[in-house]
């Protein structure tokens, strides 16, 4: 199961799905509410748990359709946070969790006391007020230039299914709350874990991924740090993107 990140959609992960398919792995995914082809207000959510419950419902349907087959989940960025919370809520659901640059600890320069207080006030009085947006140039360092833009950055900017507007104050507060919950409950995480992160990520704090890895009590866990890589390892320069895909595929196949 693939869980995409904020502003994205599931079709972006076709290359990963194709490589998993070649190993006989069935891949499924959905667009979060308010993302891609799903209905809902973009970048706004009343509760972060809505993402989690949608994942659990989808996973249950697929397990019922394919009984006895181990289920793995991959989540990118915010999707990684959703994957972690889903595994915390249902510890026996997944045979393994793979996260790439998950949101676990907010960046201190972003989540200042003033900014958090302001976001909470806006979330209460004007929940759909825009407070931030995805900076596409921070996603990938792909320097194969197309019309003066890095290839993957241009693909993100030109994708009609990607949301390019501002995230709402309520969404930001809900995401902060979700990260706080992960920090509180990480010691209960029991699922095999593969955690990936680029050491030049400017969007998700690498210390959060290290915190997740260090505090999970499962013996079967791996942490892979990619030198020079930005926020989305799967959409990076080659051979780094291929390395990340193969790391995921190999890890899954070894546990089937």
C-alpha positions in Angstrom: 0.0 0.0 0.0 1.3 3.4 -1.0 0.4 6.6 1.0 1.3 9.8 -0.7 2.3 13.1 1.0 0.8 16.5 1.2 -0.3 18.1 -2.1 0.6 14.9 -4.0 -1.4 12.0 -5.3 -0.9 8.2 -5.7 -0.2 8.2 -9.4 3.2 9.8 -8.8 4.5 6.5 -7.5 4.0 4.5 -10.7 7.7 3.7 -11.0 7.9 2.2 -7.5 4.7 0.3 -8.1 6.1 -1.1 -11.4 9.2 -2.4 -9.7 7.2 -4.0 -7.0 4.9 -5.6 -9.6 7.9 -7.2 -11.3 8.6 -9.0 -8.0 5.0 -10.3 -7.9 3.9 -7.7 -5.3 0.3 -6.3 -5.7 0.3 -2.5 -5.2 -2.7 -0.4 -4.3 -3.2 3.2 -3.2 -5.7 6.0 -3.0 -5.7 9.8 -3.0 -6.2 11.4 0.4 -9.4 13.4 0.9 -8.9 16.8 -0.8 -6.0 15.5 -2.9 -5.6 14.2 -6.5 -8.9 12.9 -7.7 -10.6 12.6 -4.3 -13.2 15.1 -3.2 -12.8 17.5 -0.3 -11.3 20.9 0.3 -7.6 20.8 -0.6 -5.1 21.0 2.3 -7.8 21.2 5.0 -8.9 18.4 7.3 -11.1 18.5 10.4 -9.0 15.7 12.0 -5.8 14.1 10.9 -7.4 10.8 11.9 -9.5 11.0 8.8 -6.4 10.1 6.8 -5.6 7.2 9.1 -9.1 5.8 9.1 -9.3 5.9 5.3 -6.0 4.0 5.1 -7.3 1.4 7.6 -10.5 1.0 5.8 -8.8 0.5 2.4 -6.3 -1.9 3.9 -9.0 -4.0 5.5 -10.8 -4.3 2.1 -7.7 -5.5 0.4 -6.9 -8.0 3.2 -10.4 -9.4 2.9 -9.9 -9.7 -0.9 -6.5 -11.3 -0.5 -6.5 -13.3 2.7 -3.2 -14.7 4.0 -1.0 -12.3 2.0 1.3 -10.1 4.1 0.5 -6.4 3.8 3.2 -3.7 3.6 2.7 0.0 3.7 4.9 2.8 2.3 4.4 6.5 3.2 6.1 9.6 1.9 6.4 12.7 4.1 3.0 13.3 5.6 2.0 9.9 4.2 4.8 8.5 6.4 3.1 10.0 9.4 -0.2 8.5 8.4 1.5 5.1 8.0 3.1 5.3 11.5 -0.2 6.3 13.1 -2.0 3.5 11.2 0.5 0.9 12.5 0.2 2.3 16.0 -3.6 2.0 15.9 -3.5 -1.5 14.4 -0.2 -3.2 15.4 -0.9 -6.5 13.6 -2.2 -5.1 10.4 1.0 -4.5 8.5 3.9 -7.0 8.0 6.2 -4.0 7.5 6.2 -0.2 7.4 8.4 1.9 5.1 8.6 5.6 5.6 10.4 8.2 3.5 11.1 11.6 5.2 8.1 11.2 7.6 6.8 14.1 9.6 7.8 13.2 13.2 9.3 16.3 14.7 8.5 19.8 13.4 11.4 22.1 12.5 12.0 24.4 15.4 12.4 27.4 13.2 9.0 26.8 11.7 7.0 25.6 14.7 7.9 28.6 17.0 5.7 29.3 19.9 4.3 32.4 18.2 3.6 30.6 14.9 1.9 27.7 16.6 -0.2 30.0 18.7 -1.2 32.0 15.7 -2.0 28.9 13.7 -4.2 27.6 16.5 -6.0 30.9 16.7 -6.6 30.9 13.0 -7.7 27.3 13.0 -10.4 28.2 15.5 -11.6 31.5 14.0 -10.8 31.0 10.3 -9.7 27.4 9.8 -9.2 27.7 6.0 -6.9 30.6 6.1 -3.7 29.7 4.1 -0.6 29.6 6.2 2.1 27.8 4.1 2.6 26.1 0.8 4.8 23.4 -0.7 8.1 24.8 -2.2 8.6 22.5 -5.2 12.3 23.3 -5.5 12.9 21.7 -2.1 11.5 18.3 -3.2 14.3 17.2 -5.5 17.8 18.2 -6.7 17.2 16.7 -10.1 19.3 19.0 -12.3 18.2 17.6 -15.7 17.0 21.0 -16.8 13.7 21.4 -18.7 12.7 25.0 -19.4 15.2 26.1 -16.8 13.5 24.0 -14.1 14.8 20.8 -12.6 13.0 17.9 -14.2 11.2 16.5 -11.2 10.4 20.0 -9.9 8.9 20.9 -13.3 6.9 17.6 -13.3 5.5 18.6 -9.8 4.7 22.1 -10.9 3.0 21.0 -14.1 1.0 18.1 -12.6 -2.7 19.0 -12.7 -3.5 16.6 -9.9 -1.0 18.3 -7.5 -2.4 21.0 -5.2 -0.3 24.1 -5.5 -2.1 26.4 -3.1 -1.6 27.1 0.6 -2.3 24.6 3.3 -5.0 25.8 5.8 -4.4 26.7 9.4 -6.5 23.9 10.6 -4.5 21.4 8.6 -1.3 22.7 10.0 -2.5 22.4 13.6 -3.8 18.9 12.9 -0.4 17.9 11.5 1.4 19.3 14.5 -0.9 17.3 16.7 -0.3 14.1 14.7 3.5 14.5 15.1 3.1 15.1 18.8 1.1 11.9 19.1 3.8 9.9 17.2 6.4 11.2 19.6 4.3 10.2 22.6 3.5 6.8 21.4 6.5 5.7 19.4 7.6 3.3 22.1 4.5 1.3 21.3 5.5 0.8 17.6 6.0 -2.9 17.1 6.0 -3.3 13.3 9.1 -4.0 11.2 10.4 -0.7 9.9 12.5 0.7 7.0 13.1 4.4 7.4 14.6 6.5 4.6 15.7 10.1 4.6 17.9 12.4 2.5 20.5 14.3 4.5 19.8 17.5 2.6 16.1 17.5 3.3 14.9 21.0 3.9 11.2 20.1 4.5 11.1 17.2 7.0 13.5 17.1 9.9 15.9 14.2 9.6 16.1 14.1 13.4 12.5 13.0 13.4 13.3 9.9 11.3 16.3 9.1 13.6 14.0 9.6 16.6 11.5 7.1 15.2 14.3 4.6 14.4 15.9 4.9 17.9 12.7 4.7 19.9 10.9 1.8 18.2 11.3 -1.4 20.1 11.2 -3.7 17.1 14.4 -5.5 16.4 13.7 -5.7 12.7 14.4 -2.1 11.7 16.7 -0.3 9.3 17.6 3.3 8.7 19.0 4.5 5.4 20.4 8.0 5.0 21.0 9.2 1.4 23.9 11.7 1.1 23.0 14.8 -0.8 19.4 13.8 -1.3 16.4 16.2 -0.7 12.9 15.6 0.5 11.7 12.9 -2.0 14.4 10.2 -2.5 12.1 8.4 -5.0 12.1 11.5 -7.3 15.8 12.3 -7.1 18.7 12.3 -9.5 19.7 8.9 -10.8 21.2 6.6 -9.5 19.8 7.9 -6.1 16.2 7.5 -7.0 16.8 3.9 -8.3 18.8 3.1 -5.2 15.9 4.2 -3.0 13.4 2.2 -5.1 15.6 -0.9 -4.9 16.1 -0.5 -1.2 12.3 -0.6 -0.7 11.7 -3.5 -3.1 14.5 -5.6 -1.6 13.3 -5.0 1.9 9.8 -6.0 1.1 10.7 -9.1 -0.9 13.0 -10.3 1.9 10.0 -10.3 4.2 7.4 -11.9 2.0 
